[in-house]
Amino acid sequence: MRPIKHHTIVTGHIRKLVPQEYNPDIIRTTREAIDYALGETEPVALFRGLDPDVKFAFETFSGDGLKCTVYGETGEPCIVFIVVRQTNSAARKQYAELLKIDNGPQRTKTKMPEAPFCSVALTKHLEDARNREMLKWVGDYEGCAAVAWLYGDMIWDDEEFKIKTKAKDDLSVWLFFGIEKYAPTQETITLFGKRYLEEFVLCSKDAITKNPPPYLFGITAPVLERLDKLKKMLQE
C-alpha cells in the first residue's frame, strides 16, 4: 500500500498518509459509510454523534476516483475533496474543478499531485462561523476516507495481521536473499490478493530504483529479477 498524498489546495501543503497506521475498525466503518452515502441521492448525515449538522455527498469518477462534498450547518458546500487512484483525464478534470471553487489566493493553486492522492478545496462558505466547527475534525476524516476508499479492502484485522506479517517476512527473505523455500506460491497470492502484491511490487521497484538503500549494495539486480518473477506470477 503506497502512501497517499493529502493535499490542501489553499496552502499547497502535502502530508503523507501511511495506510498501515490507521485503525482497521475506523477504516472499515468509514468505508461502510461511504458505500451507504453513494447509494443516496441527497446529502446525508453520516456521523450524528460527531457533528449532526454536517452532511456528505459522494460520487465516483473514471479510474476508481471518489469525490466528496461536505455541507455545513447552513446547508452550503464547505469542503470538496477528491481521492484519486490513477492519473487520467477524469482526475485532471476533477482537479481543475477544485481549483475553480477553492477560496484561496490564486498563487496557491498548486499542480495536481502524483497519484494516489487526496486533494481538498475549501469554499467561501467556510467563512460563515456556523460552518467552521467542522474544521476541528474534517481533516482527519479526509485522510480516513482516502485510506478507506483506496485500501479499505486491504486493511488487516488482528488475526490477519499476525498471519500476513509472517508471510510478508517470508516474502522479504526470498526477495532479498533468494532463499527458495520462502518463494511466493499461489497460496501467497490467495492470502494477500493480487492487488496488494501488485502494490508491493510497484512500491519495492520504485524504492530500489529511485533511492536504493545501502543494504542492497551489490544485490539490486537479483532483487529486481525476483520482483519481475513475482509480477509474472500475478499476470498468469
C-alpha positions, 0 to 999 in steps of 0.5 A: 500500500503506497502512501497517499498524498493529502493535499490542501489546495489553499496552502499547497501543503502535502502530508503523507498518509501511511495506510498501515497506521490507521485503525482497521475498525475506523477504516472499515466503518468509514468505508461502510459509510461511504458505500451507504452515502453513494447509494443516496441521492441527497446529502446525508448525515453520516456521523450524528454523534460527531457533528449532526449538522454536517452532511456528505455527498459522494460520487465516483469518477473514471479510474476508481476516483471518489469525490466528496462534498461536505455541507455545513450547518447552513446547508452550503458546500464547505469542503470538496475533496477528491481521492484519486487512484490513477492519473487520467483525464477524469482526475485532471478534470476533477482537479481543475474543478477544485481549483475553480471553487477553492477560496484561496489566493490564486498563487496557491493553486498548486499542480495536481499531485502524483497519484494516489492522492487526496486533494481538498478545496475549501469554499467561501462558505467556510467563512460563515462561523456556523460552518467552521466547527467542522474544521476541528475534525474534517481533516482527519476524516479526509485522510480516513476516507482516502485510506478507506476508499483506496485500501479499505479492502486491504486493511488487516484485522488482528488475526490477519495481521499476525498471519500476513506479517509472517508471510510478508517476512517470508516474502522479504527473505526470498526477495532479498536473499533468494532463499527458495523455500520462502518463494511466493506460491499461489497460496501467497497470492490467495492470502494477500490478493493480487492487488496488494502484491501488485502494490508491493511490487510497484512500491519495492521497484520504485524504492530500489530504483529511485533511492536504493538503500545501502543494504542492497549494495551489490544485490539490486539486480537479483532483487529486481529479477525476483520482483519481475518473477513475482509480477509474472506470477500475478499476470498468469 
